[in-house]
Amino acid sequence: MTTAVDRFRAAVDNRDLGALDDLFTEDIRLYSPVKFTPFEGRPAVLGLFLVLLRTFEDFRYVGEFAGSSQTSADGTEAPSAVLLFRATVAGKEIHGIDLVHLDEDGRIKEFTVMVRPASAVQALGEAVLAGLVADGLAPAP
């Protein structure tokens, strides 16, 4: 059986933004390592993913763990997956995880990204901000 997490990984691997659209709830929240408040709503999260798909070099998932965990938004227990990834941004190697929470229909309702090391977080933040500004999704600093 193919899950939303499987379809998400395939969409990212194929750089298929249209496939991501069908996997996210309307009120999805994405918690970023470079922004204190979450990106909220499908349009904002899809815009961010468009930038991320352009920004990451050599992005690949290298592992997955499934289970359940509390969401950040309301603390409810939800089916979850942790996806381990590696990528490069501006010459910096990134190690990271995506924590994905699913709703009762199996769609992605919450997404938390964590990356290391700190120098990679800084490079990622700068590159993503530049992309969001270029796409008109964030004001210039």
HELIX and SHEET records of a PDB file:
HELIX    1   1 ALA A    4  ASP A   13  1                                  10    
HELIX    2   2 LEU A   17  LEU A   23  1                                   7    
HELIX    3   3 ARG A   42  THR A   55  1                                  14    
HELIX    4   4 ALA A  118  ALA A  134  1                                  17    
SHEET    1   A 6 PHE A  39  GLU A  40  0                                        
SHEET    2   A 6 PHE A  24  TYR A  31 -1                                        
SHEET    3   A 6 ILE A 108  ARG A 116  1                                        
SHEET    4   A 6 LYS A  92  LEU A 102 -1                                        
SHEET    5   A 6 GLU A  77  VAL A  89 -1                                        
SHEET    6   A 6 GLU A  57  GLN A  70 -1                                        
END                                                                             
